[in-house]
Amino acid sequence: MALPPKSAPVWQKLASGGMKKLRTSNLGAQMLSQRLELSKLPITQKADEVYDFFVKWERGLTNEIAQLGSL
């Protein structure tokens, strides 16, 4: 499954608490979720960071990417 474009609303959903809804055993995704929760950055910057993370680690996040449509 291909990643949604950077402009897709799913990235802002993930950045504003949606990462917690993902069922993941990926340690990097878990750490990103916790860091975003504590971050004071604007949602748009958080969304960019989430998107960049998924682009970089796309091969290892197939389970998480499959869940994006249900958020």
Residue frames as a rotation matrix with the C-alpha (Angstrom) as fourth column:
MET 1
0.581 0.814 0.000 0.00
0.814 -0.581 0.000 0.00
0.000 0.000 -1.000 0.00
ALA 2
-0.243 -0.666 0.705 1.30
0.650 -0.651 -0.392 3.42
0.720 0.363 0.591 -0.95
LEU 3
-0.591 -0.039 -0.806 1.64
0.709 -0.502 -0.495 6.29
-0.386 -0.864 0.324 1.47
PRO 4
0.604 0.786 0.130 -0.96
0.780 -0.551 -0.297 9.06
-0.161 0.281 -0.946 1.22
PRO 5
0.109 -0.573 0.813 0.39
0.547 -0.648 -0.530 12.36
0.830 0.502 0.243 -0.13
LYS 6
-0.754 -0.536 -0.379 1.91
0.608 -0.353 -0.711 14.81
0.247 -0.767 0.593 2.32
SER 7
-0.805 0.487 0.337 -1.19
-0.463 -0.873 0.154 17.02
0.369 -0.032 0.929 1.99
ALA 8
-0.158 0.780 -0.605 -3.54
0.200 0.625 0.754 14.22
0.967 -0.002 -0.255 3.15
PRO 9
0.286 0.373 0.883 -5.38
-0.691 -0.559 0.459 14.95
0.665 -0.741 0.098 6.44
VAL 10
0.823 0.043 -0.567 -4.23
0.241 0.876 0.417 11.63
0.514 -0.480 0.711 7.92
TRP 11
-0.180 -0.977 -0.113 -0.84
0.612 -0.021 -0.791 13.12
0.770 -0.212 0.602 8.81
GLN 12
-0.492 0.079 0.867 -2.42
-0.514 -0.830 -0.216 15.86
0.703 -0.551 0.449 10.93
LYS 13
0.667 0.745 0.019 -4.67
-0.501 0.429 0.752 13.26
0.552 -0.511 0.659 12.57
LEU 14
0.496 -0.572 -0.654 -1.60
0.610 0.765 -0.206 11.20
0.618 -0.297 0.728 13.48
ALA 15
-0.507 -0.783 0.360 0.22
0.345 -0.567 -0.748 14.30
0.790 -0.255 0.557 14.73
SER 16
-0.400 0.431 0.809 -2.68
-0.724 -0.690 0.010 15.31
0.562 -0.581 0.588 16.98
GLY 17
-0.213 0.229 0.950 -2.98
-0.871 0.395 -0.291 12.07
-0.442 -0.889 0.116 18.92
GLY 18
0.703 0.571 -0.425 -3.70
-0.710 0.598 -0.372 9.52
0.041 0.563 0.826 16.21
MET 19
-0.200 -0.855 -0.478 -0.33
-0.659 0.479 -0.581 7.84
0.725 0.199 -0.659 16.66
LYS 20
-0.658 -0.014 0.753 -1.67
-0.700 0.380 -0.605 6.39
-0.277 -0.925 -0.260 19.91
LYS 21
0.377 0.914 0.153 -4.45
-0.725 0.394 -0.565 4.67
-0.576 0.102 0.811 17.98
LEU 22
0.286 -0.353 -0.891 -2.03
-0.785 0.447 -0.429 2.76
0.550 0.822 -0.149 15.76
ARG 23
0.895 -0.114 0.431 -1.38
-0.164 0.814 0.557 -0.83
-0.414 -0.569 0.710 16.74
THR 24
0.613 -0.754 -0.236 2.38
-0.436 -0.074 -0.897 -1.06
0.659 0.653 -0.374 16.36
SER 25
0.868 -0.472 -0.154 5.28
0.429 0.554 0.714 -3.07
-0.252 -0.685 0.683 17.64
ASN 26
0.286 -0.760 0.583 7.72
0.651 -0.292 -0.701 -0.70
0.703 0.580 0.411 15.90
LEU 27
0.092 -0.338 -0.937 9.85
0.956 -0.232 0.178 0.90
-0.277 -0.912 0.302 18.61
GLY 28
-0.878 -0.457 0.144 10.58
0.479 -0.820 0.313 3.98
-0.025 0.344 0.939 16.49
ALA 29
-0.343 0.844 0.412 6.88
0.178 -0.372 0.911 4.64
0.922 0.386 -0.023 15.94
GLN 30
0.464 0.488 -0.739 6.20
0.788 0.155 0.596 4.21
0.405 -0.859 -0.313 19.66
MET 31
-0.294 -0.676 -0.676 8.97
0.865 -0.489 0.112 6.64
-0.405 -0.552 0.729 20.56
LEU 32
-0.874 0.034 0.485 7.76
0.284 -0.775 0.565 9.16
0.395 0.631 0.668 17.96
SER 33
0.098 0.995 -0.006 4.24
0.459 -0.040 0.888 8.93
0.883 -0.090 -0.461 19.40
GLN 34
0.402 -0.001 -0.916 5.48
0.913 -0.079 0.400 9.72
-0.073 -0.997 -0.031 22.90
ARG 35
-0.638 -0.730 -0.246 7.71
0.690 -0.684 0.237 12.55
-0.341 -0.018 0.940 21.73
LEU 36
-0.648 0.472 0.598 4.89
0.283 -0.580 0.764 14.16
0.707 0.664 0.242 19.74
GLU 37
0.365 0.828 -0.426 2.64
0.705 0.052 0.707 13.97
0.607 -0.559 -0.565 22.76
LEU 38
0.282 -0.357 -0.891 5.12
0.844 -0.349 0.407 15.98
-0.456 -0.867 0.203 24.81
SER 39
-0.637 -0.630 0.444 6.10
0.771 -0.523 0.362 18.37
0.004 0.573 0.819 22.02
LYS 40
-0.008 0.584 -0.812 4.88
0.395 -0.744 -0.539 21.95
-0.919 -0.325 -0.224 21.96
LEU 41
-0.931 -0.360 -0.058 5.40
0.067 -0.326 0.943 22.31
-0.359 0.874 0.328 18.20
PRO 42
-0.210 0.881 -0.425 2.46
-0.859 -0.373 -0.350 23.34
-0.467 0.292 0.835 16.02
ILE 43
0.385 0.478 0.790 0.41
-0.111 0.873 -0.475 20.49
-0.916 0.095 0.389 14.53
THR 44
0.941 -0.015 -0.337 1.66
-0.337 -0.046 -0.940 21.28
-0.001 0.999 -0.048 11.02
GLN 45
0.019 -0.999 -0.040 5.27
-0.953 -0.006 -0.302 20.74
0.301 0.044 -0.953 12.06
LYS 46
-0.270 -0.039 0.962 4.35
-0.590 0.796 -0.133 17.56
-0.761 -0.604 -0.238 13.90
ALA 47
0.735 0.627 0.261 2.50
-0.144 0.519 -0.842 16.33
-0.663 0.581 0.472 10.80
ASP 48
0.641 -0.595 -0.485 5.57
-0.685 -0.159 -0.711 17.00
0.346 0.788 -0.510 8.66
GLU 49
-0.346 -0.810 0.474 7.68
-0.936 0.337 -0.107 15.01
-0.073 -0.480 -0.874 11.09
VAL 50
0.081 0.469 0.879 5.24
-0.319 0.848 -0.423 12.07
-0.944 -0.246 0.218 11.07
TYR 51
0.937 0.277 -0.212 5.15
-0.264 0.166 -0.950 12.09
-0.228 0.946 0.229 7.28
ASP 52
0.276 -0.923 -0.268 8.96
-0.875 -0.126 -0.467 12.20
0.397 0.364 -0.843 7.05
PHE 53
-0.356 -0.355 0.864 9.20
-0.761 0.647 -0.047 9.29
-0.543 -0.674 -0.501 9.51
PHE 54
0.456 0.623 0.635 6.81
-0.110 0.748 -0.655 7.17
-0.883 0.229 0.409 7.46
VAL 55
0.872 -0.210 -0.442 8.63
-0.469 -0.101 -0.877 8.00
0.139 0.972 -0.187 4.22
LYS 56
-0.046 -0.995 0.085 12.01
-0.974 0.026 -0.224 7.09
0.221 -0.093 -0.971 5.71
TRP 57
-0.750 -0.257 0.609 10.86
-0.518 0.802 -0.299 3.82
-0.411 -0.540 -0.734 7.33
GLU 58
0.052 0.882 -0.468 8.12
-0.997 0.017 -0.079 2.86
-0.062 0.470 0.880 4.85
ARG 59
-0.207 -0.196 -0.958 9.50
-0.504 0.861 -0.067 -0.65
0.838 0.469 -0.277 4.29
GLY 60
-0.867 -0.222 -0.446 9.28
0.229 0.617 -0.752 -1.53
0.442 -0.755 -0.485 7.97
LEU 61
-0.802 0.596 -0.039 5.91
-0.299 -0.457 -0.838 0.10
-0.517 -0.661 0.544 8.61
THR 62
-0.836 0.486 -0.256 3.64
-0.128 0.281 0.951 -1.95
0.534 0.828 -0.173 6.33
ASN 63
-0.404 0.698 -0.591 1.31
0.882 0.469 -0.048 -2.86
0.244 -0.540 -0.805 9.22
GLU 64
-0.402 0.197 -0.894 1.04
0.486 -0.781 -0.391 0.75
-0.776 -0.592 0.218 10.34
ILE 65
-0.893 0.047 -0.447 0.52
-0.377 -0.620 0.688 2.03
-0.244 0.783 0.572 6.79
ALA 66
-0.722 0.663 -0.198 -2.31
0.359 0.603 0.712 -0.46
0.592 0.443 -0.673 6.31
GLN 67
-0.245 0.625 -0.742 -4.04
0.954 0.019 -0.299 1.11
-0.172 -0.781 -0.601 9.33
LEU 68
-0.916 -0.216 -0.339 -3.90
0.199 -0.976 0.087 4.68
-0.350 0.012 0.937 8.00
GLY 69
-0.735 0.669 0.109 -7.16
-0.017 -0.178 0.984 4.33
0.678 0.721 0.142 6.11
SER 70
0.035 0.794 -0.606 -9.08
0.727 0.396 0.561 3.58
0.686 -0.460 -0.564 9.30
LEU 71
-0.608 -0.312 -0.730 -8.01
0.756 -0.509 -0.412 6.76
-0.243 -0.802 0.546 11.14
